[in-house]
């Protein structure tokens, strides 16, 4: 809490000093130093809301891309399995001198 308090005092002092150097008015400088943190807090609130929406959309896109990759991997494994089974059946047919069986269907 002490760190927060000292930062608030520092922030007020910097805002007051900059406003006073620009305007030469204690009244305007005091007003700026008091109003600026309030405006900043409201702006930060809306920034956080927008950032959460952005992150949510980014995560959704990543999840969809991962699901697509998983689906492609599963499909590739299925094709490789079908080709392997078909090759095994063809090898057995050659080994037994029987006609080549129908190749396995590729899904």
C-alpha positions in Angstrom: 0.0 0.0 0.0 2.9 2.4 0.7 4.3 1.9 -2.8 0.8 2.7 -4.3 0.6 5.8 -2.1 4.0 7.1 -3.0 3.3 6.4 -6.7 0.1 8.4 -6.5 2.0 11.3 -4.9 4.7 11.1 -7.6 2.1 11.0 -10.3 0.3 14.1 -8.9 3.5 15.9 -8.6 4.6 15.2 -12.1 1.2 16.1 -13.6 1.0 19.3 -11.6 4.6 20.3 -12.5 4.1 19.7 -16.2 0.8 21.6 -16.3 2.3 24.4 -14.3 5.3 24.7 -16.6 2.9 24.8 -19.6 0.3 27.2 -18.2 1.9 29.1 -15.3 -1.4 28.7 -13.4 -1.7 26.9 -10.0 -5.5 26.5 -10.4 -5.2 24.9 -13.9 -2.3 22.7 -12.8 -4.1 21.5 -9.7 -7.2 20.7 -11.8 -5.2 18.8 -14.4 -3.3 16.9 -11.7 -6.6 15.8 -10.0 -8.7 15.1 -13.2 -6.0 13.3 -15.3 -5.8 10.2 -13.0 -9.6 9.9 -13.0 -9.8 10.1 -16.8 -6.9 7.6 -17.0 -8.7 5.2 -14.8 -11.9 5.3 -17.0 -9.8 4.9 -20.1 -8.0 2.0 -18.6 -11.3 0.3 -17.8 -12.4 0.5 -21.5 -9.0 -0.5 -22.7 -9.2 -3.7 -20.5 -12.6 -4.5 -21.9 -11.4 -4.1 -25.5 -8.3 -6.1 -24.7 -10.3 -9.0 -23.3 -12.5 -9.1 -26.4 -9.4 -9.1 -28.6 -7.8 -11.9 -26.5 -11.0 -14.0 -26.6 -11.2 -13.7 -30.4 -7.5 -14.6 -30.7 -7.9 -17.7 -28.5 -11.0 -18.8 -30.5 -9.0 -18.6 -33.8 -6.1 -20.6 -32.2 -8.6 -23.2 -31.0 -10.2 -23.5 -34.4 -6.8 -23.8 -36.1 -5.8 -26.5 -33.6 -9.0 -28.5 -34.2 -8.5 -28.2 -38.0 -4.9 -29.6 -37.5 -6.2 -32.4 -35.3 -8.8 -33.3 -37.9 -6.2 -33.3 -40.7 -3.9 -35.5 -38.5 -6.7 -38.0 -37.8 -7.6 -38.1 -41.5 -4.0 -38.7 -42.6 -3.6 -41.5 -40.0 -6.8 -43.1 -41.4 -5.5 -43.0 -45.0 -2.1 -44.4 -44.0 -3.9 -47.2 -42.1 -6.1 -48.0 -45.1 -3.0 -48.0 -47.4 -1.1 -50.3 -45.0 -4.0 -52.7 -44.7 -4.4 -52.7 -48.5 -0.6 -53.4 -48.9 -0.8 -56.2 -46.4 -3.7 -57.8 -48.2 -1.9 -57.5 -51.6 1.3 -59.0 -50.1 -0.7 -62.0 -48.7 -2.3 -62.5 -52.1 1.1 -62.6 -53.8 2.5 -64.9 -51.2 -0.4 -67.3 -51.5 -0.6 -67.0 -55.4 -4.2 -65.9 -55.2 -5.7 -63.1 -57.3 -5.1 -59.6 -55.9 -8.0 -58.7 -53.6 -9.8 -55.4 -54.0 -7.7 -52.6 -52.7 -8.9 -51.1 -49.4 -11.2 -48.1 -49.8 -9.6 -44.8 -48.8 -11.8 -42.7 -46.7 
